[in-house]
Amino acid sequence: MAGSGCPRVSAFIDRVRQKVFESTHTPAAEFEFVYGIHQALHLATGLLHLGWGRCKLKNNALGRAAVLLALWPGYRHDVSDMKYHVQVFRHLYCLAVEKRARP
């Protein structure tokens, strides 16, 4: 799916993002994990539209390890939270990106 730009998956991510936005922008909303949810949704959108559909993720050991570290399930509570995951690891997926072969 990475780099495919699939419209159905993109629409699903947008629906989830809209529901999160609606549920967190109310007077009685709980803001715990909201930053992490937005971070995960934006990362999913970025991977889905990787290189405007001209790139894909490598299927080798280094590529899988880089993606695993980038997507490790520890997300922040807020901008200053550094308890769960070193945020620099979020960018390791770049090591797994390669251009698609032209048809």
N, C-alpha and C positions, 0 to 999 in steps of 0.2 A: 504494500500500500504506500510505502514511503516514496514520495516523488510522483505519485500517480495523479494527484489533484482530483480524485474521485468526487464528483458533485454530491453523491448521496452521503458520503462520509463527511464532507465539508458542511452539508446542511445539518447533519446530526450534531456536529461539534457546535455549530451556530445555535441550534436549539438548546443544547445544554448550557452554553454560555449565556443565552437569554434568560433561562430559568434561574441560573445562579445570580445573574444581575438583578432579576426581579425579587428573588428571595432575600438578597442582602441589602437592598436599598429600601427597606421599610424601617419604621421607627423602632420596632421590637426585634430587629434582626440580631442574630448571634454572628459575630465576625470571626470566630475561631476557624482556622483553616481556609478562609476565603482567599487569602493571598496565594496559598498553595494550589487551590483549585484553579484560579486564573492562570497561574504559572503552568500547570499541567495542560490546560486547554490551549494555551498559546504555543506551547512546545509541540502538541499534537498537530495544530494547524501548520506550524512551520515544517514539520516532518512530512506532512501530507503534500504540501506544495513545494517540496525541496527543489530548489533551482528552477522554478517555474516548469516543473515536469521534465527537465533535461538531466536530472541527476537521480541516483538511486543509492541505496546503502550496500556496501560490500558484504559479501557472504563468506568471509574468512574469519580466522580466530581473532585477529586484531580488531576487525570491524564489529564483530559480535561483542567483544569485551568493551569497546568504546561505547557502544550503544547501551549495554547493560549498566555501565557506570553513569552514563548521562541520564538514564531513565530510572535509576535507583529510587525506590518509592518514598524517600524522605523529603517532604516539601515543607517550606517555611510557614510559620503562622503569620509573620509580618516581615517587613523589609529588613529589620535589624536582627531577626532570628537566625542564628548560626549553629543551633544545637544538633540538627539531624544530618546535615549533608553539606559538604563543602561546595558552594555554588559554582565554583570554577569547573567542577566536573560536568555541569549541565552542558558545557560547550564541547565536550569530548566527542560527541556524535560527529563533529566535523572531520575527525580522523577516519570515519567510516564512509564518507561520501565519495562517490565516483561518478563520472559522466556516463550517461546511457550510450550504448552503441546506436549509431544512426541507422534507421531502417533502410 
